[in-house]
Amino acid sequence: MKPVTVAIPTYRSRVAPVFDSCLRVSIFYAEQHRRVHRRELDLGTLTPAQRVDALRKHRVTTLICGGISDVSGKLLQASSISVIAGIAGQIEHVLEAFFSGRIHEPGYRMPGFTEGN
């Protein structure tokens, strides 16, 4: 099974509401659906292109986030980074739901988020 690298924008111990304005992202390196290593990345005031480039440099394959702009979404798509948007909750719970295939359950949806937002 191919290694997976998941990035989650963070605010305290929760998924940050918007990728484009978050200051930090947690990057989880995993093999066989188990977390192996975690790294914190400071995004500060990086532009959308610089944020995507930082994720690419860390070999991120999937971004799990609350909200994301169309610009960042398109840049990520062009970089072959999958995006799962509209997610809320504690980082550890969200990561566990992702690896167990439950990330799209209603309990992980950001309040008021519907597909196409």
C-alpha positions as CSV (number, residue, x, y, z in Angstrom):
1,M,0.0,0.0,0.0
2,K,1.3,3.4,-1.0
3,P,2.3,5.8,1.9
4,V,-0.1,8.7,2.5
5,T,0.7,12.2,3.7
6,V,-2.2,14.1,5.1
7,A,-2.2,17.8,5.9
8,I,-4.7,19.4,8.2
9,P,-4.7,23.2,8.9
10,T,-4.8,23.6,12.6
11,Y,-6.2,26.1,15.2
12,R,-5.4,24.9,18.7
13,S,-6.2,21.2,18.5
14,R,-9.0,21.5,15.9
15,V,-9.3,21.8,12.1
16,A,-8.9,25.4,11.2
17,P,-12.0,27.0,9.6
18,V,-10.2,28.2,6.5
19,F,-7.0,26.8,4.8
20,D,-6.2,30.1,3.1
21,S,-5.8,32.1,6.4
22,C,-4.5,29.4,8.8
23,L,-1.1,30.0,10.3
24,R,-0.2,26.3,10.9
25,V,-0.7,23.0,9.3
26,S,-0.1,19.5,10.8
27,I,1.3,17.0,8.4
28,F,0.8,13.3,9.1
29,Y,3.0,10.7,7.4
30,A,1.2,7.4,7.4
31,E,1.6,3.9,6.1
32,Q,-1.1,1.2,5.9
33,H,-3.6,3.6,7.4
34,R,-1.5,4.2,10.6
35,R,0.1,7.4,11.5
36,V,3.9,7.1,11.6
37,H,5.1,10.7,12.1
38,R,3.7,14.2,12.6
39,R,5.3,17.5,11.6
40,E,4.1,21.0,12.2
41,L,4.5,23.5,9.4
42,D,4.3,27.3,9.8
43,L,2.4,28.9,6.8
44,G,2.4,32.4,8.3
45,T,1.5,34.9,5.5
46,L,2.4,32.7,2.5
47,T,0.4,33.3,-0.7
48,P,-1.9,30.5,-2.0
49,A,0.8,29.4,-4.4
50,Q,3.5,29.3,-1.7
51,R,1.2,27.3,0.6
52,V,0.6,24.7,-2.1
53,D,4.3,24.6,-2.9
54,A,5.1,24.0,0.8
55,L,2.6,21.1,0.9
56,R,4.1,19.7,-2.3
57,K,7.6,19.8,-0.8
58,H,6.4,17.7,2.1
59,R,4.8,15.2,-0.4
60,V,1.3,15.9,0.9
61,T,-1.3,13.7,-1.0
62,T,-4.4,14.8,0.8
63,L,-5.5,18.1,2.5
64,I,-8.4,17.9,5.0
65,C,-9.8,21.3,5.8
66,G,-12.8,23.4,6.8
67,G,-13.1,26.0,4.0
68,I,-10.8,26.7,1.0
69,S,-10.9,29.3,-1.7
70,D,-11.4,28.4,-5.4
71,V,-7.8,29.7,-6.1
72,S,-6.2,27.4,-3.5
73,G,-8.5,24.5,-4.5
74,K,-7.5,24.8,-8.2
75,L,-3.8,25.1,-7.3
76,L,-4.0,22.0,-5.1
77,Q,-5.8,20.1,-7.9
78,A,-3.2,21.1,-10.4
79,S,-0.6,19.7,-8.0
80,S,-2.4,16.4,-7.7
81,I,-3.3,17.0,-4.0
82,S,-6.7,15.7,-3.1
83,V,-8.9,18.1,-1.0
84,I,-11.6,17.0,1.5
85,A,-13.3,20.3,2.5
86,G,-16.1,21.1,4.9
87,I,-14.5,19.2,7.8
88,A,-14.6,20.2,11.4
89,G,-13.5,18.7,14.7
90,Q,-10.6,17.6,16.8
91,I,-7.5,16.8,14.7
92,E,-7.1,13.3,16.2
93,H,-10.7,12.4,15.7
94,V,-10.7,13.7,12.1
95,L,-7.5,11.8,11.3
96,E,-8.9,8.6,12.7
97,A,-12.2,9.1,10.7
98,F,-10.1,9.6,7.6
99,F,-8.1,6.4,8.0
100,S,-11.2,4.4,8.9
101,G,-13.2,5.7,5.9
102,R,-15.7,7.7,8.0
103,I,-14.6,11.2,7.2
104,H,-17.8,12.0,5.2
105,E,-20.1,11.1,8.1
106,P,-22.3,14.1,9.3
107,G,-20.5,14.3,12.6
108,Y,-17.3,15.6,10.9
109,R,-19.1,18.2,8.7
110,M,-18.5,21.9,9.3
111,P,-21.8,23.5,10.5
112,G,-23.7,24.9,7.5
113,F,-21.4,23.3,4.9
114,T,-22.9,21.6,1.9
115,E,-21.2,20.2,-1.1
116,G,-20.5,22.9,-3.6
117,N,-19.8,25.6,-0.9
